């Protein structure tokens, strides 16, 4: 970040009425290389975390030495942390690569202003900043074509190449309605309904919303619902997740093409209208960020390629190129 950028951010923050709080990490005095004592105040200035409040959406941006460390959004559990740079690709489906330093993790509870002073957050944040275990983005890519299977201690396959669904009886296309428990092959007890039983013919399959529920719910621990109504968890269908899901709506569904790219951050859910009813959102994906071509790329489970993909088979996985999914993008939500 240049000095000009820092100055611009400072002016913009002042105009927006940004509230800034600081937390010193190490106030004890030290000695520099020449043997002269270093002022505790100088060291605290260098090591402190700065918490800035921003609006639309209401959020807290954490900075260290001027660099963004994390973004925490009010009422949402997803956090974007700055960490080691890595790449995500699917060579058999696209030449594009997503190179990112964003790591998307879940807070133990929804964020609210001032929570940086609470012990639950300080303990979680200290661990999360150095955590390199699979995050939302890494887990999402574990279901691409050719990815190896992983099983738990009970022999349940929880990761690996996923399909979209079984072939339709007509032989044309594949069936929807494969949820995360179909992929796993295990029954599931929902808090808002009876047990759900997996179908043998759907083993290893997830449709678009089932895929989101597999990643955010089963793998990362967000509560899941068995219905399409409001409640303490992620509903079943794409339209219901957009309307009733946890977190905060970022881009409202206004029944027209969305172009609010600047409101997105990696891990956000993006919703599309790709079938016959123009009023119903019927597809959902996970936003990955900018690819190496400078385009806004997402990942979702699709019929055409038979499973999760960030590639361009049957339509580019982009929000901003004027293609099939780009013109069908309608709304976004941060869980």
C-alpha positions in Angstrom: 0.0 0.0 0.0 1.4 3.4 -1.0 1.5 6.5 1.1 -1.0 8.1 -1.3 -3.4 5.1 -0.7 -3.0 5.4 3.0 -3.7 9.1 2.9 -6.8 8.6 0.7 -8.1 5.9 3.0 -7.6 8.2 6.0 -9.5 11.0 4.4 -12.3 8.8 3.2 -12.6 7.3 6.7 -12.8 10.7 8.3 -15.5 11.8 5.9 -17.5 8.6 6.6 -17.2 9.0 10.3 -15.3 5.8 10.9 -14.8 4.7 14.5 -11.3 3.5 15.2 -10.2 1.4 18.2 -6.7 0.1 18.8 -5.5 -2.9 20.7 -1.8 -3.0 21.6 -0.2 -6.4 21.3 3.1 -5.9 23.1 3.7 -2.8 25.3 6.8 -4.0 27.0 10.1 -2.2 26.3 12.8 -3.7 24.1 16.3 -2.9 23.0 17.3 -2.0 19.4 20.4 -3.3 17.5 22.5 -0.4 18.9 21.7 -1.3 22.4 19.4 1.8 23.0 16.1 1.1 24.6 13.1 1.3 22.3 10.1 3.3 23.5 7.2 1.1 24.6 4.9 3.6 22.9 6.7 3.2 19.5 6.6 -0.6 19.8 2.9 -0.6 20.7 2.2 1.6 17.7 4.0 -0.9 15.4 2.3 -4.0 16.9 -1.2 -2.8 17.6 -4.3 -3.9 15.8 -6.6 -1.2 14.6 -10.4 -1.9 14.4 -12.2 0.4 12.0 -16.0 0.6 11.6 -17.3 0.9 8.1 -20.8 0.9 6.7 -22.9 -0.6 3.9 -22.6 -3.3 4.9 -21.9 -2.6 8.6 -18.5 -4.2 9.3 -15.3 -4.1 11.2 -12.0 -3.9 9.3 -8.9 -5.0 11.3 -5.6 -3.5 10.3 -2.0 -4.0 11.4 0.6 -1.5 10.3 -1.9 -0.1 7.7 -2.5 -3.5 6.1 -5.9 -5.2 6.2 -5.7 -8.3 8.5 -9.4 -9.3 8.5 -12.9 -8.2 7.6 -15.8 -9.0 10.0 -19.4 -8.2 8.9 -22.2 -7.5 11.4 -24.6 -10.5 11.8 -22.4 -12.8 9.7 -20.1 -15.6 10.8 -17.9 -15.6 7.7 -14.6 -13.7 8.1 -12.0 -13.0 5.5 -8.4 -13.1 6.8 -5.3 -12.1 5.0 -2.9 -15.1 4.9 -0.4 -17.0 2.7 -1.1 -16.7 -1.0 -2.4 -19.8 -2.8 -4.0 -20.8 -6.1 -7.1 -22.6 -7.1 -7.6 -24.0 -10.6 -9.4 -26.7 -12.7 -7.2 -27.2 -15.7 -9.7 -29.6 -17.5 -12.4 -27.0 -17.4 -10.7 -23.6 -17.7 -7.4 -22.0 -18.2 -8.1 -19.4 -15.5 -6.5 -19.5 -12.0 -7.6 -17.8 -8.8 -4.6 -16.6 -6.9 -5.6 -15.2 -3.5 -4.4 -14.3 -0.1 -7.9 -14.4 1.3 -8.8 -17.2 3.8 -12.5 -17.5 4.6 -13.3 -18.9 8.1 -16.3 -19.0 10.4 -16.6 -17.2 13.7 -18.1 -19.2 16.6 -21.0 -16.7 16.6 -22.2 -13.8 14.4 -20.1 -10.7 14.5 -21.3 -7.5 16.2 -19.7 -4.1 16.7 -17.3 -4.0 19.7 -16.9 -7.8 19.9 -13.1 -7.3 19.6 -13.1 -6.6 23.3 -14.7 -10.0 24.2 -12.7 -13.0 25.2 -14.4 -15.4 22.8 -13.2 -13.3 19.9 -9.7 -12.6 21.1 -9.0 -16.3 21.7 -10.5 -17.3 18.4 -8.7 -14.5 16.4 -5.3 -15.3 17.9 -5.6 -18.9 16.6 -7.3 -18.0 13.3 -4.5 -15.6 12.2 -2.0 -18.5 12.0 -4.4 -21.3 10.9 -3.6 -22.9 7.5 -6.0 -25.8 7.8 -8.6 -26.0 4.9 -10.9 -23.0 4.9 -14.2 -22.4 3.0 -12.4 -21.9 -0.4 -10.1 -25.0 0.0 -13.0 -27.2 1.2 -15.1 -26.0 -1.8 -12.5 -27.2 -4.2 -12.2 -30.6 -2.6 -15.2 -31.7 -4.7 -14.0 -30.9 -8.1 -13.6 -33.6 -10.8 -10.6 -35.9 -10.0 -10.2 -34.9 -6.4 -9.2 -37.8 -4.1 -11.7 -39.3 -1.6 -11.3 -38.7 2.1 -13.1 -40.8 4.7 -13.6 -40.3 8.5 -13.2 -42.8 11.3 -16.6 -44.3 10.6 -15.8 -44.9 6.9 -18.0 -42.1 5.7 -16.6 -40.4 2.6 -16.8 -36.7 3.4 -14.7 -35.3 0.5 -13.8 -36.1 -3.1 -15.0 -35.9 -6.7 -18.8 -35.1 -6.5 -21.4 -35.5 -9.2 -24.5 -33.4 -9.7 -27.1 -36.1 -9.7 -28.3 -39.4 -11.3 -29.2 -39.4 -15.0 -32.9 -38.6 -15.7 -35.2 -41.5 -16.7 -35.5 -39.9 -20.2 -31.7 -40.1 -20.5 -31.5 -36.3 -21.1 -29.8 -34.5 -18.4 -29.4 -35.2 -14.7 -31.8 -35.0 -11.7 -31.6 -32.2 -9.1 -32.6 -32.6 -5.4 -29.4 -34.3 -4.2 -28.5 -32.9 -0.8 -25.4 -33.2 1.3 -26.6 -36.4 3.1 -27.0 -38.0 -0.3 -23.4 -37.3 -1.1 -22.4 -38.8 2.3 -24.8 -41.7 2.2 -25.9 -41.2 5.8 -29.3 -40.2 7.4 -29.7 -36.8 8.9 -31.8 -35.3 11.7 -32.8 -31.7 11.0 -34.0 -29.5 13.9 -37.1 -28.4 11.9 -38.3 -31.7 10.6 -38.0 -35.6 10.5 -35.0 -37.6 9.6 -33.8 -37.4 6.1 -32.8 -40.6 4.4 -30.2 -40.7 1.6 -31.1 -42.3 -1.8 -28.7 -45.0 -2.9 -28.9 -43.7 -6.5 -27.8 -40.3 -5.4 -24.7 -41.3 -3.4 -21.8 -39.0 -4.1 -24.1 -36.3 -5.6 -25.0 -32.7 -4.7 -27.0 -30.2 -6.5 -26.1 -26.5 -6.3 -27.7 -25.8 -2.9 -26.8 -29.2 -1.5 -23.2 -28.4 -2.4 -23.3 -25.1 -0.4 -24.8 -27.0 2.5 -22.1 -29.7 2.3 -19.3 -27.0 2.4 -20.7 -24.5 4.9 -22.9 -26.9 6.9 -21.6 -30.4 7.2 -17.9 -29.6 6.7 -17.6 -26.2 8.5 -20.4 -26.5 11.1 -23.2 -24.0 10.2 -26.6 -25.3 11.3 -28.8 -26.8 8.5 -32.5 -26.8 8.0 -34.7 -29.4 6.3 -37.2 -26.9 4.9 -37.3 -23.7 2.9 -38.5 -21.3 5.6 -36.7 -19.0 8.0 -34.9 -20.6 10.9 -31.6 -21.0 12.7 -29.7 -22.4 9.8 -29.2 -22.8 6.0 -32.5 -23.7 4.2 -32.6 -26.3 1.5 -33.2 -24.5 -1.8 -31.3 -21.6 -3.5 -34.2 -19.2 -3.4 -34.8 -19.9 0.3 -31.1 -19.4 1.2 -31.1 -16.0 -0.6 -34.3 -14.9 1.2 -34.1 -16.6 4.6 -30.5 -17.7 5.1 -28.3 -16.6 8.0 -26.0 -13.6 7.8 -26.6 -10.4 5.8 -28.0 -9.8 2.3 -25.4 -7.9 0.2 -27.1 -7.5 -3.2 -31.0 -7.5 -3.1 -33.0 -9.5 -5.6 -34.4 -6.9 -7.9 -35.3 -9.2 -10.8 -32.6 -7.8 -13.0 -28.9 -8.5 -13.7 -26.8 -7.6 -10.7 -23.5 -5.7 -11.2 -22.5 -4.8 -7.6 -19.2 -6.5 -7.8 -17.6 -4.2 -5.3 -19.8 -5.4 -2.5 -18.5 -9.0 -2.8 -15.7 -10.7 -0.9 -14.5 -14.3 -1.2 -16.9 -16.8 0.4 -20.1 -14.8 -0.3 -23.0 -16.7 -1.9 -24.1 -15.6 -5.3 -27.6 -16.4 -6.6 -28.9 -16.8 -10.2 -32.1 -17.1 -12.2 -31.3 -19.6 -15.0 -34.5 -21.5 -15.5 -38.0 -20.6 -16.7 -39.5 -18.6 -13.8 -38.0 -15.1 -13.9 -39.0 -14.5 -10.2 -37.4 -17.5 -8.7 -33.7 -17.8 -7.9 -32.7 -21.4 -8.8 -28.9 -21.6 -8.7 -26.3 -20.7 -6.1 -22.5 -20.6 -6.0 -19.6 -19.5 -3.8 -17.7 -16.4 -4.9 -14.0 -17.0 -5.1 -12.7 -13.6 -6.0 -10.8 -12.3 -9.0 -9.1 -14.7 -11.3 -5.8 -14.1 -13.2 -7.8 -12.5 -16.0 -9.2 -9.9 -13.6 -12.7 -11.5 -13.7 -15.1 -12.2 -10.8 -15.2 -16.0 -10.6 -17.4 -18.4 -8.6 -17.7 -22.1 -8.0 -21.0 -24.1 -8.0 -22.4 -27.6 -8.7 -23.9 -27.9 -12.2 -25.7 -30.3 -14.4 -23.8 -29.7 -17.6 -20.4 -30.7 -16.2 -22.0 -33.1 -13.6 -20.8 -31.6 -10.4 -18.9 -28.8 -8.7 -16.8 -26.6 -11.0 -15.1 -23.2 -11.2 -14.6 -23.8 -14.9 -16.2 -22.7 -18.1 -17.9 -25.8 -19.4 -21.5 -25.0 -20.2 -21.1 -21.3 -19.3 -18.2 -19.4 -17.9 -18.1 -19.2 -14.0 -17.9 -15.5 -14.2 -20.1 -12.6 -13.0 -18.8 -9.9 -15.2 -18.2 -11.2 -18.8 -21.8 -10.9 -20.2 -22.0 -14.7 -20.4 -24.8 -17.1 -19.3 -24.2 -16.9 -15.6 -23.1 -13.3 -15.7 -26.4 -12.1 -17.1 -28.3 -14.5 -14.8 -26.7 -13.2 -11.6 -29.4 -11.6 -9.3 -28.3 -11.4 -5.6 -25.7 -12.1 -3.0 -25.6 -13.0 0.7 -22.8 -13.2 3.3 -23.3 -16.1 5.7 
